[in-house]
Amino acid sequence: MRRVVFNQKGGVGKSTITVNLAALSAQEGKRTLVVDLDPQGNASQYVLGSGRRQPPWTLADFFQDTLKFSLRRKSVSDYVCPTPFPGLHLLPAHPDMAEMAGKLEAKYKIYKLREALDASGDFDAVFMDTPPALSFYTLSALIAADTCLIPFDCDEFSKRAITGLMSAVHEIREDHNATLVVEGIIVNQYQSRANLPKKMVDELKAEGLPVFGSVLSSSVKIRESHEKSLPLIHMDPNHKMTQEFVALYRELLR
């Protein structure tokens, strides 16, 4: 199963959700891959840590090689690097990806990631992080994915953007990936004691949108997890936030 975490709005927790769900998948014994398609590399830093030695290969190398026919000998696994966590692997981002996007788009390389993952077969689960825009890399991920997860941070701007996000997924399904489905909307930074978040979630459900029953709270524990480059299941398995991610992961499996 290949899942993409997608939202054109920044700061909604895409990297956090991607990495923590992937970590839970690996913890269950599945050979799991995180694909970091955001040139900022937040998911890569979260998994590897900013102070560790840089990986020898990145997604920039993969996409650069798609432009060079003579070098297309490697499988996608040759660009993957291990992480400190058993079963969890990373296809890391690199800042050079930002400069390459225009050339890749002009050469119509939007199917290359899907083709590479289709040919690999090395992973039981793939979780893809995306930039906060419908860019070449986001489109590549949506084309490569089976399902789409949409983070929603209980903000009025996020609520207004949901319709546009659903339309974008529908258009990509019509034009590029006939099997792509929105698996669900993930309610993030939820404050159970406040009236507005509950009202917004109820409105999404009333519109018939697929909202997951499991919600993610707002917690400083997430920032600590980022700082230590430790997914929550490895930092504090019994914490409330960790258990919320576990509940969400279980819901994905149903």
N, C-alpha and C positions, 0 to 999 in steps of 0.2 A: 504494500500500500504506500502510495506517495501522496503526501499532504503538503500544501503550500499555505503559509500564514500570510494573509494579504489584507492590507488596508492602505489607501493612498494618504492617510493622515499619519503624521509622525507622532511619536510619544504614546502610542497605544499599547505597547508591550509586545510587539511582534517577536523580537529577539528573545525576550524572556520566556514567552510561551513556547517558541520553537525549541529552545534548548532544554527546558524543563520537561516537556513532553517526550523529547527524544531520549533524555536521560532515564526516564521511567521505562521507556521501551527497551533500552539496553539493559537496564536493571532486571528486566523480566527474562533476559536471555536472548533477546532478538538482536541480530546483527543490524545495527542502526546507523544511518548516515544523516548528518546535518549538512545541508548545502546552503552556504552563506552567499546569497546573490546581491547583498548590499555592499557597495564599495567601501562604506564606512567600517565594515567588519566587526560590528558589535557582537554578533553571535560567535564569530571566530575568537575574539578576545575573551568572551565569557567562558568558552570551552578550554582554550589554551592558556589564557593569561597573557597580559601584555609584556611581561618580563621574560617569558620563555623564548627559546630559540625559534626563529621564524621557520615555517615549513618550507621544504625545498620546492614544492609545487603548489600552485594555487589555481583558482578558477580563471585568473588572468592568463595563465599558461594554457589552460584548456581552450579558452576561446581564441587565444592567439594562434594556437595550433589548428583550429578549424579554418583559419584563413590561409594556412600553408598546407597545401595538399600533400606535399612530400613528407610532412612530419606527422601525418595522421596515422600513427602506428599504435599509439597507446590506447588502452581502454580507460574508461573513466576512473577505474580503481587505481591507476597509476598516478593520478593527481590527488588521491585521498591520503590524508595523514592520520595517524593514530592520535588518540587523546589519552589523558591520564585515567580514563574511566573504562573499565572492561566492556567490550561490545559496542562502544560509542566511537564513531569515526567522523571525520570532518573533511568536507571539500571547502577549503577556506577562501575567503574573499581577499582581494588585494586592491589598494587605491588605484592602481593602473587601470582597473576595470572602467572607471569613470571616463577616461579618455578614449577607450576602445569602443564604447557603446555606439557611437555614430557610424563607425566603419562596419561594425557587425550588423547593424540594422540595414545599412545600404547593401550589404552582401546577402541579406535575408537569411541570417544564421539562427533564426528564432526556433528552429526545430532541432538544433544540434544537441541541446541538453537532453531532450526527450529521447532522441536516438541513442545517445550514449548510455543513458540509464536503462533503456530497453535492452540494449546489447549486453549490459553488465550482468544482471542477475545475482550480484554478490551480496545484496542487502535485503533483509526481511521488511524493513521499514525505512522510509526516507521522509525527513521533515525539512522543508525549504523556507528560509527566511528571505524577505524581499525588501527592496527600498521603498520609501514612502512616496511612491509615484508610479503611474502605469508606464514604466520605462521598458526598454528592451529586455532588461533582466527580469523584471516582474512578468512580462509577457512570456518569456522563456519558461519561467517556473509554472505559470498557469497552464501552458501547453503541455508541460511534462507531468503535471499532477493528475491524480485520480480525483482528489477532493480538495476543497478550499475551506479554510478556517478563517473567520473574520473576527478580529478582536474589536470589542466595543467598550469604550471607557466611561460610559454613563455621562457623556458630555453632549450638550445640545448640538454642537457642530458635528460630532460623530453621528448623532441620530439623523441629522439632515443628509449626511453623506451616504447613509446605508442604501438608499434607493439607487444612487449612482453606482455604488459598488456592485449591487446585485445586477444592474444593467450591464456593467462592464464584464462580469462573469458570463452573463447570458450571451453577450456578443462574441466573446472568445469561444464559448461553446459552439455557437453557430458557425464561426469562421475557421476555427483551428483545432478544437478539441471536443468532439461530440460527446464524450463520456464524462466531462468535467461536471461535478456537482458541488453545490455549497453544502458542506457537511453540517455546518452550524455556525452561529454567532456566539463568540465567547465573551461573556460579560466580565470585564476586568476593572480593577480598582473600585469594587463595589462596596458601598457603605450601607450596611444593613439598617442602621438607625436613622438614616436620612430618608425623607419622603421622595425627593426628586429622582434618585436612582431607581427606586421601586416603580415609580410612575412611568419612567422611560422604558424600563424592561417590560412592564405590562402592556405598553403601547406597541412595542415591537411584536409581542406575542399576539396581540389583538389583530395586527396586520397580517398574521399568518406566517411570519418569518420563523425560520428554524433556530430558536434560541436554546442553547444548552441549559439544562437545569442546574448544573454545577457552576458556581460563580467563583471568581477570584477576588479576594479582598485587597485592600490597600495596606501595605505593611513595609516597615523599614527593613524587615528581614530580606526583602528582595534586593535592596541596595547593598546589604552586607554580602549577599550571595554573589552579586556582580563584582564587588571589590575583591573577594577571595577567589573568584573564578571557580566557584563550586555550585553546581546545580543543587537545588534545595534538598533533593533526596540524598545527596552525599554530605550536605552541610548539617542538616537538622531534620532527620526523617520524621520526627514526631511533631514538628511545628504545625500550627494551624494552616499556614500557607502551603506547606508540603502536602498535607492531607487534602487540601482543596485541589491541588494539581492531580493527586492520585484519583480523586473522585471524578475529575474531568477526563482523565485518561481512561478510567473504567467505562465512562459513558461513551467514549470513542469506540471502544471495543464491542459495544452492544450491537 
